[in-house]
Amino acid sequence: PPPPIPPVPPPSPPNPPPGTPLAVFKDELLPPWENWSWGVTLNMASPATGGDRRSIYVQHKQAWSSLSFHVQDTFASSGMLFFSVTKGILNSGAFVQLVSDLGSTSARLPITATTFTSGTTIPASNTTLITGGLVLLTQFGSDRQWNSLNFQVEDNTGVSYYIQDVSICPACAAPVYVDALASDWAFLSWNVQTIDWQSEVTRSSVDTQRGRRSVQLQHNVSWGGLSLKKSEGFGPTGVILFSVYGLAPGSGKVVYLRLKSATDNSMSSLVPIPVSSLSAGEQFSDVAMDLSMFDGFGKVWHEILFTVGKLSTGDELVYNIMDVAICGVCGQPLLLAPP
């Protein structure tokens, strides 16, 4: 008899197009991700956030406990981390950290309410999700490969929260300034006393976080600014992400963000950069500003303008920005200002 015909293996699933989020947890923990958590009590199918969606209920039981997702194949330190979480995690000392199977660990990024959207407040209920946790993966440190995603506490026990819609998107963020100005961006400045593109005021120097450089701007004249320009444009939807250091809430010294379109030479209104007390203390403050916050929403924009407000005679304002990027597929962030 003729030899048997070997079975044809099923075709491999097509690779998702660039910019597609790769789900870690969406109603359930998805392969190839595994639950490597320790020191926590978990309900991996909690309905407590309402609707027919599922989330993970996490209760930390011991110091240094962690909700931990692990994958055998590494993921790179570029792109975005997305998640939605309830307010129980905020101001609890919890942080996000990436870990390699080779033993290296990333910077710890504290989970604090430092991303803002106008006119919204943190919900009162611990079972109401705050959607739109957006973290630029380069914030954990550049040029690394990771295997584990950890939501961890230090010595804080009794912390509990719900988390869902966790995903990693390798190509969801286009860098503007990450350690250096991206090659497809140019800059223009006016009425700025000094600009240091390689400032040593970094995450590592102020809060043991990122070890990269920042842009430092020194102003002593009102309405000076820095424009970052991209000829191909960006938008009409998405989120501008960056970190800022040196701006104190209530100081009367304000830096605004403004957008400009080269199509019709129009400019958006001035939108104050929302900062937390972290920015004036020992940490950079992470900010995400949705393009819908600017009038003219729906346009293609070509410039991001950082503009200082009015300064009194003799006043000086020095601040730093770093990790500037645009996430074109990100929705409107709702992780907001502290109450």
N, C-alpha and C positions, 0 to 999 in steps of 0.2 A: 504493500500500500504506500501511497505517497506520504512523505513526512508531514506531520501536522504544521499548520501555519501558525506561527507565534502570534499571540494577540497584539494588536496595535495599542501602544500606550495612549491614554487620553492626552489631548493637547494641553500644554501648560497654559494657565490663565494668562491673558495678556498683561503686560506691565501697565499700571495706571499712568495716565499722562502726567507730565510734570505739573506740579501745583495741586495735585490731588492729595488730600489728607489721608494718611494711613491710620485706620482706627486701631486703638489699643483696647478701649472699652466702649462699646456702643450697645447698650441693653444687656450685654454679656461680655466677658473677657474673650477676645477673639484670637485664634491661632495666627501666628506662632507665639504669641505672648503667653507667659505663664505667671501665676501668682507666687511670688517669692517673699511675701510679707512676713513680718515677725513682730511679736509683742502687741498685736492688735486683735480685736474682735471684729469680724467682717460679716456683713450680710451682702452677698454679691448680687442679689436680685431684689433689692429693696424698692417698693413702689411708693415710698413715703414722700417723694417730691411732687406727687400729683400727676394726673394724666395716666396714660398707659405706658409711659417710658419706665425703664429700670435704671437704678443707680446703685452705687456701693455705699452702704452705711459703714463708716469707719469709727471705731472707738479705740483710742490709744490707751494701753494698760500699763506701760512701763516706760522708763526713760529710754531714749534713743530708739523707740519703736518706729516702724515704718510701714506704710502701704507701699509695696514694691512690685513693679511690673518688670519682668525680665524677658529678653529675647536672645536667642542663640546667635543669630546674625546681627552684626553691629549696625548702628545707625550713626550718621555723621553729625558733626556739630554745626550744621547749617540748616536754615529753614525755621519752622515754627513749632512750638508746643501749644496745643489748645486743650482747655478743659473748662468745665463748669462745676461750681462748688457752692456750698452753703456757707453762711457767715461764721459758723462755728470754727472754721480754720483761721479766720482773720485775727490778727493780733494775739495769736496763741503761741508764738515762737516757732510755728511750723515753717519748714522750708522745703524747697524742691532741690534735689541733687541728682546728678547722673553719675553712674559708676561703670567702670570697665571691668570685664572678667580678668584683665591683666593686672588689676589692683589699683589703677589710678581712679581718683575721684575728682569731680568737677567742683567749681565754686558752689557755695550754698546760696540760693536765692530765696530770701524771706518772702513768705506769702502775706503781703500786706495790701491794704486797699489804696493803691497808689495810681490806679488807672481810672480815668474820669470820663464821664459823659454828662453833659449839661442837664440839669433839672431832674436827675434821678437820685434816689437815696437807697441805702442798703435796706433790704426788707427786714421787718421785725422778726419774722418767723425763721427759725433755723431749718425749716423744711422747704423754704422757697429758694430755688436756685438763683445764684448770681452768674449769669452766662457771660461768656466771652473772656475767659482767662487766656491772655495772649502772652507768650514768652518767646523772645527771640533766642534760638538755640545758641547763637554765638555768645550770649550773656553767660553761659556756663563755662566758657573757655574755648579757644580756637584750636583747630587742627587736631581733634581727637576723635576716636571712635568709641561708642558707648554701647552697653548691653542692658543696663538697668535704669529705670525711671523711678525715683523714690520720693514719696511725700512723707517727711519725717519730722519728729519733734526731738528736742534735746531732753531736758529733765521734766518736761511738762506732761503729766498724766491726766487722764480724764477729758482730754480734747476729743470732741466728736463732731462729725460733719458728714454730709452726703456729697458724693462726687460722681459725675457722669460725663459722657461725651469726651473722653480723653483720646487725643490723636496727635500724631506727629506728621508734619508735612515738610519733606526735605527741600522742596523748591517753592515754598509759599512766600518767601521774603526776599526782596531784591535789595542788596546793601546800597546805601548812599554814602555813609561814612562808618566803616568798621575798621578801626586802626589807621585807615587812610581813606582819602576820598576816592570813590569808585571811578574807574577810568571813563565811564560814560556820563559822568557828572562834572560840571565846572562850577566855579564860585565867583561871586562878586561881593565886595563889601563897601560900606560907606560910613563915615563918621564913627569908626571904631579905632580906639587908641592903639590897641595891639591885638593881634590874633596869633596864637600859638597852636599850630596844627599837630604838634607832637607833645602836648602837655603831659607832664609826669603826674598830674592829679588824675589818678585812675581809681578804678574799683579797688585794686590791691593796696593803694596807699591810704585809702580812707575807710575801708570796711572789709578788708581781706577778701574781696570778691574779685572781679575780673582783672586780669593782669595786662590789659591793653591801654593804649593812650587815648586821650580825649582832645577835643578842641576847646581851648580857653579863650574867651572874649573879654576884653577889658574896655569898659565904656566910661567916659566922663562927659559926654555930650548927649542930649536927648535925641531920640529917634534914630540913632545909629543902628546898623544892622548887617546881617550876613545873609546872602542869597545863595542857595544851592540850585543849580540849573541843569535840566536834562532836556536835550533838544527833541527827543522822541516823545516826551511827555509821560504822564502817568494818570491813573484814574480811568473812568469817572467814579469808580467805587474803590473802596479799600480803606486801609488804616495806615497812618504815619506813626512809626514807633521810634522812640529815642529815650535816652536817660539823661537826666540833668542834675547838676550839683551846684549849690551856692545860692539858690533862690529861696528866700525866707518868706513864708506866708505872713501877710499883714505888715510887711516892711514898707509898703508903698512903692517899692521898686518892682516893676512888672516887665516881663518879656512876653511879647506877643508872637503868635504864629500867623502867617498870612500866605496865601497862595496866589500865583499869577499865571495867567494863560497867555501864551504867545500867539494863540490863534486870533484873538481880538484885542490883545493887550489889556485885558481887564484884570482886576485884582479883587480878591475876596475881602470881606471885612476882617478886622483885626480880632483874633480870638486869643485871650490870655492863656498862657501855658499854665495848666493846673498843676500845682506842686503840693506835696505833703511836707510835714515837718522834717522828714528824712533828708530832704534836699539841702537844708541848712545845717544839718547835724553831721552824722558820721556815715551817711550813705548817699549814693545816687538814688534819685527817685525815678522809677520807670513810668513812662507816660505813653498812652496810646490815644491818638486823636483821629476819630473817624472822619472821612472826607465829607460826610453829611453834616458835620458841625460848621462847615463853611458855606456861606451863601454862594449861589452859583453851582450848587451840587448837581452833578450830571455832566459837568464839563471835563475836558481833558486839561490838566494843569501841567506847567513846565517849570515852575520855580517854587521852592519852599523858602520863605523869608523868616528869619528870626530877628525881630525888631525890638529894641529896648524902648520902654515908655519914657515919660518925662522925668528928667533928673534935675534936681535943684543945683544951683551954683555950688561947686565944691564937692558935689556927690560923686561917688564912683560905684560902679557895679561890675563885679567880676563873677562870671559863671562858666561852667564847663558843660559840654554836651558830648555824648558818645553813643555808639551803637545806633546810628540813625538808619532806618530801613523803611521800606514800603511793602506792606502785605496786601496785594491786590485782591486776594480772595477772602480776606478777613471780614467778618461782619462787624456790626457796631459793638464796641466793648461796653459792658455794663458792670465791670468791677470798679467801684466808685470811690469817691472821697470818703475819708473817715467821718463817722457821724459826729 
